[in-house]
Amino acid sequence: MGTLFWAILGTAGVVLILLIASGDTGTVLGIDSDRFAVAATLSLWGVLIGSAVLSRGVSFQNVLQNIAIWLVVLLVLVTAYVHIPALHGLGQ
């Protein structure tokens, strides 16, 4: 297995140890435990997905273009979902 895998696994282990060691104090390194756990989880997922995307030999410009396309698709879907009640009123 690659070095990145072990780095991610080790970081996840350190995060878990910090969360367990904080006990009932409610904070980890001065940050609320819930926020610390969410930030750590999102960071680890970001590193994992980013390394998977960039290690495939695809240019960074192509990655950004694909992200932009998916954001537009997501925006269209969310906009359509938000306006569903208004669209139901058009048929009556």
N, C-alpha and C positions, 0 to 999 in steps of 0.2 A: 504494500500500500504506500501511497505517496506521502511525502512530508506534510503537505497541506492537510491531509486527512487526520494525521496524528496531532497537528497543531490545533485543528478545530475540536477534536475529541478532548485534548488536554485543556483547552480553554473552557469547554463545556463542563469538564470536571471541576475546574477551579471555581467556576460560577456556582455550581451546585454546592461545593464545600463552603463558599462564602455565604450562600443562602441558608444552609443548615447551621453554620456557626453563628449566624446572627440571632438565631432563636426567636424569642418573643420581643426583641427590641424594636422590630418594625423597620429598621434601617440597615442598609449595607453600604459601607463607605460614605455615609452621610446622605444616601439616597433612599427613598422609600423602597421597601423590599419588592413590592409589586412592580413599580416602575423599573427597578434594576433588572428584574427577571425579564420583563418585556423587552427592554433595550438590549439585553444580552442575547435573547433569543432572536430578535430581528437582526442584530449585527451578525450573528453566526449564520443565519440563513442568507443574508446579503453576501457574505464572503463566499459561502458555498455556491450560490447561484452565479455570482460574478466570476468566480474561478472556473466554473463549468462552461460559461458562455465564452469567456476570453481564451480558454485553453483550446478551443476548437479551431483556432486559426482564422477566425472571422475578423475582418477589420473592425476597428472601434466605430468608424463612421457607419458601417452596416448595422452594427448593434444599436446605435442611437436611432437610426432610421426605423428599424423594426420596433423599438420601444415607442417611438412617436406614432407609428401606425396603430399599435395596440392601444395606446392612450386615446387616440381618436375613436377607435371602435368602442372602447369602454365608455367614453364620454357620450357617444350616440346612444348606447344601450341604457345608460343611467338617465339621460334626458328623456328617452322614450318611456322608461319606467315611471319617472316622476310625473309625466303628463298623461298617463293612462286614464285617470279619472276624467280629465278634460276631453279625451278622445271618445270615451263612452257616451258623453253628452252630445256628440256630433251626430250620432245615428238616430237620435230621437226627435 
